[in-house]
Amino acid sequence: MTAPRNSSRRLRSLRYSSEKMEGTGSWDVLEWTKLDQASWSSSYSNLDCLLDSERITFECCGVILINTNEAGTLLLTNFRILFLREGTRDHVPLGTIPLVAIEKFNKTVQKVHSNRHQSTKNPPKRLLQVTGKDMRIIVYGFRPGTKQRRSLVDALLRCSNLERVWDLYAFTCGPSKFGNKNPKERLLNEYFRLLGKGSLRASMNMIKDGSFSVSNDFWRITDLNSNYNLCPTYPFALMVPKSISDEELTQASTFRAKSRLPVISWCHPGTGAVIARSSQPLVGLMMNMRSNFDEKLVASFCTQLAGHKGAPRKLYIADARPRKNALANGAMGGGSESSSNYLQSEIVFFGIDNIHAMRESFSRLRDYLDMHGTTSSDGTSSFLRHGGWTWGGGNLSSMSASVSLLGESGWLSHIQSILAGVAWIAARVAMESASVLVHCSDGWDRTTQLVSLACLLLDPYYRTFAGFQALVEKDWLAFGHPFSDRIGMPNVAGSGSFELPIQSSSASSFPSSPVRQTSGSTATQSPGSSHGLNNYSPIFLQWVDCVSQLMRMYPCAFEFSPTFLVDFTDCLLSCRFGNFLCNSEKERQECRISESSGCLWAYLTDLRSFGGTSHAHCNPLYDPSRYNGALLPPAAALAPTLWPQFHLRWACPVEPDASETDVQCRAMSVKHLEMKKGKEEAERKVDALSSTVESLNEELRKERNISRAAKESAKKAIKERGVISRAVQSLGCKVNFTRNGDCTVEVEDGPQKCSHSILHDVSESISSVSEDKVCEALLCPLRAREGTCRWPDAGCCAQNGSQFVGLKANFEAFEKLSIYDSYFTAE
């Protein structure tokens, strides 16, 4: 096909039609025009969707995303495959996947038969199928006659064989603003909380000098593994019984696989019950090997029950494996405990399958969702693939087959087995105050699932954002879940070469679903070393799925939402941050991961900081006051379903988007919060007004009391004035009162007359008169004509010869007398 001549020489749009191919079912025929490569634009470095330090390494124009029949440009960066929609340059989420999140990819050739009415034969389709670890299968279509697909595959293979460990994007972008505080400090802070020493705060100095070895009445923190010599896959600090010495711990570790001796993961603050974890005991083929140190260590978990007189605590040893698997491990030196060797103990088997069964189940579930989803890797509807359109949307046989395939995947059955075991452990601890020791084979897969989920049910702190982080860092990271092996992340431990575990395989090695295996398809094996997937298993994804099932049962008990779990899982699978690199705390410490890469938790916290409680990560239904204790789900509630936000977001994007109800609920929650704030503000104003009214009422009462007292004083003053007036008049004085309160006293004695003005206080006025006007003794108004005193009680005046001193003294004495109204007649 020759290139069309165009004066503008611009990039012409891809044209594709939806004509059905004859004999190929529902595949759409894609017809491309020849693209003018000279007009391809390579100015993608300024894309808004690029992250910090993300750079483009390969560009491929004119690519079709078969899943959605969209044309665009495929960019390969040092972090991900980026698919941009044609024209708008918007990235398509389905076609954009981080490199580390790719489980495998393979080239496929789809032969396209020409229509009987067409004379020319259509060239075969060049397809690249990319299988992700996040439940999606992506298919890219490339233009015939080009080497785009081959170049892209070579570029992907180069990305899987990096020359340096530090070329990983997690190290390229560095810590940036999402710095990673030393996880050892966070682990110690969680230990302090469990021991009731929450006031202590860990520091690097405390870790260096070993001063973190604190204890309570029953348990203590030991630094025996500070150099990881005791157990390289355990954390540097361990919580163990206080009655067991470090020497005994060292001896007990030799009886457990990988030296993963029994240690405490969680302890009940009230009853003293504990959840402990370990690996399988090395009892041997005949199940007759014993260790006194191990038996003593396990027995020390059975402290005395509170409130019972010396009654020992019950101990359950929960073996996560099927019984037959535990017995089979005896051939390799492992096995399970005998209840006769461990006093007050009972052995229970949960029957949870191993990592290989989980891997196969996950793969079948992914294929089921791709075949029966509305948006699938072949670009056709599940209704067209399974019997065609019928009344009601599909025939009953196809629906029955769909349900049967979902059941055959076994994924939901595995989820139910885990949830049943977790509910059993939580019930024993909460209802019987019993201690439980959990283990599987190595103690880092099924054991971690059970222990962490049991803690989630028993401790409401772990159902908050901070608690969820502490739980993951304690039981998953610190206790050595091999994330690099299980998730398929790069193993940065050691100084040798490393490779990203991306598979370039043929269809025969990784069989796809029967629907995609059409008769006209062929596959080629790309060069490059093949990486075995024996250690890959979605154990952690299965655990997150179990958490989502608990959130569905108790929608008001968790501070975080299902959206938070999805974003958290995506960040983990993308390897954008370094928190989950390596297989153990020791390896992360040696590689200095926390200092060289960003922190996933800091990133998620930063996202929430912009939205507050209305952010999509926050659960609007969270009610901590209602769910402040243990969650004990009944057996009937342990019926898991598909997790729509994660499992169906690619195959059935309409289902997760049906979370519009959640969006509406969140909007209503925001309005409710606003109304609640308004109500609180109104209540504060009402309280302020009430306080003001109360103070005014108090002042009014005081004024009334003052007024009442004034009236009483006025009445009393009037009475006293009358009494004094009559008393003075009885002495021969004439008293005149004016309206303004002035008082005039006239004294007559023979031909002499004295007039004085008394203001307000009579005694004071008379005193002033006596001081200002000095009379002779003969002129004293109290002197009678006979020479006797008219007021004998004042007798000193005549003796001392004072003129009015006697009058003043008598007024002072008069004030001291008790005068009753009955003495005088009423006016």
GIUR-V771448 format. One record per backbone hydrogen bond with DSSP energy under -1.0 kcal/mol. NH is the residue of the N-H (numbers start at 1). CO is the residue of the C=O. Records with the same first field share a line. If there is no record, write none. Layout:
NH=CO / CO
This chain:
21=27
24=21
27=24
29=19
37=35
39=36
40=37
44=42
47=44
50=47
54=51
57=76
58=76
60=74
63=72
64=141
65=70
66=64 / 139
69=65
70=65
72=63
73=84
74=60
75=82
76=58
77=80
78=55
81=97
82=75
84=73
85=90
86=71
88=86
89=85
92=83
97=81
99=79
102=99
103=131
104=131
105=503
106=129
108=127
109=522
110=125
111=520
118=115
125=110
127=108
128=140
129=106
130=138
131=104
132=136
133=101
138=130
140=128
141=64
142=126
146=143
151=147
152=148
153=149
154=150
155=151
156=152
157=153
158=154
159=155
160=156
161=158
167=164
168=165
171=168
172=168
173=169
178=175
185=182
187=183
188=184
189=185
190=186
191=187
192=188
193=189
194=190
195=191
196=193
197=192
200=197
207=203
208=204
209=205
211=206
214=212
216=219
220=240
221=214
222=238
226=223
228=225
234=231
238=222
240=220
242=218
244=241
249=245
250=246
251=247
252=248
253=249
255=252
256=253
257=280
259=256
260=257
261=259
263=277
264=239
265=275
266=275
268=273
272=268
275=266
276=436
277=263
278=438
279=260
280=441
282=255
283=281
284=333
287=284
289=283
295=291
296=292
297=293
298=294
299=295
300=296
301=298
302=299
303=301
305=311
308=305
310=308
315=344
316=435
317=346
318=437
319=348
320=439
326=322
327=323
328=324
329=325
330=327
331=328
332=329
333=330
334=329
341=338
345=342
346=315
348=317
350=319
351=321
352=320
358=354
359=355
360=356
361=357
362=358
363=359
364=360
365=361
366=362
367=363
368=364
369=365
370=366
371=367
372=368
375=651
379=376
385=381
386=382
388=383
393=390
399=395
400=396
401=397
402=398
403=399
404=400
405=401
406=402
407=403
408=404
409=405
414=410
415=411
416=412
417=413
418=414
419=415
420=416
421=417
422=418
423=419
424=420
425=421
426=422
427=423
428=424
429=425
430=426
431=427
432=428
434=428
435=314
436=274
437=316
438=276
439=318
449=445
450=446
451=447
452=448
453=449
454=450
455=451
456=452
457=453
458=454
459=455
462=459
463=460
464=461
468=464
469=465
470=466
471=467
472=468
473=469
474=470
475=471
476=472
477=472
478=473
480=477
481=476
483=481
484=582
486=482
487=483
500=160
502=500
503=103
505=105
510=506
518=516
521=518
522=109
537=486
539=537
542=538
543=539
544=540
545=541
546=542
547=543
548=544
549=545
550=546
551=547
552=548
553=549
554=550
557=554
559=463
561=617
565=561
566=562
567=563
568=564
569=565
570=566
571=567
572=568
573=569
574=570
578=598
581=578
588=584
589=585
590=586
591=587
593=588
596=592
597=593
599=178
603=599
604=600
605=601
606=602
607=603
608=604
609=605
612=608
614=611
615=612
618=615
619=559
622=619
623=556
627=623
631=457
637=634
638=635
639=637
644=642
646=643
647=643
652=648
655=652
657=653
659=656
661=658
663=659
664=660
665=661
666=662
667=663
668=664
669=665
670=666
671=667
672=668
673=669
674=670
675=671
676=672
677=673
678=674
679=675
680=676
681=677
682=678
683=679
684=680
685=681
686=682
687=683
688=684
689=685
690=686
691=687
692=688
693=689
694=690
695=691
696=692
697=693
698=694
699=695
700=696
701=697
702=698
703=699
704=700
705=701
706=702
707=703
708=704
709=705
710=706
711=707
712=708
713=709
714=710
715=711
716=712
717=713
718=714
719=715
720=716
721=717
722=718
723=719
724=720
725=721
726=722
727=723
728=724
729=725
730=726
731=728
732=729
733=728
734=746
736=744
738=742
741=738
743=758
744=736
745=756
746=734
747=754
749=752
752=749
754=747
756=745
758=743
761=759
765=761
766=762
767=763
768=764
769=765
770=766
771=767
772=768
773=769
780=777
783=780
784=788
787=784
790=782
794=791
795=792
797=794
800=796
801=797
802=797
808=804
809=805
810=806
811=807
812=808
813=809
814=810
815=811
823=820
824=821
